[in-house]
Amino acid sequence: MATTQKITTGRRKVSVARVRLVPGTGNITVNGRALDEYFGRETSKMILVEPLKLVDQMGKVDVFVNANGGGLSGQAGAIRHGISRALVTM
């Protein structure tokens, strides 16, 4: 994998997420907080990591997200969309 970062935008309903993927150890940070701290539901966390698991990048990239608008469920969908778009560009 290249050492550059990939920046994309994901959207769902009124939620927008700016996603940055960089090579790393698998840390996921949403609005400056850890994934477990930001999302309480396991379903939301599972939705986020599905694209990474699908292409076997779990634990190989760090994900930094700025999400706003809508509720937590919409934000989770927007983040998933952004991660998917970033993985496609990789």
HELIX and SHEET records of a PDB file:
HELIX    1   1 LEU A   35  TYR A   38  1                                   4    
HELIX    2   2 GLU A   42  LEU A   54  1                                  13    
HELIX    3   3 LEU A   72  THR A   89  1                                  18    
SHEET    1   A 5 LYS A   6  ARG A  12  0                                        
SHEET    2   A 5 SER A  15  PRO A  23 -1                                        
SHEET    3   A 5 VAL A  61  ASN A  68 -1                                        
SHEET    4   A 5 ILE A  28  VAL A  30  1                                        
SHEET    5   A 5 ARG A  33  ALA A  34 -1                                        
END                                                                             
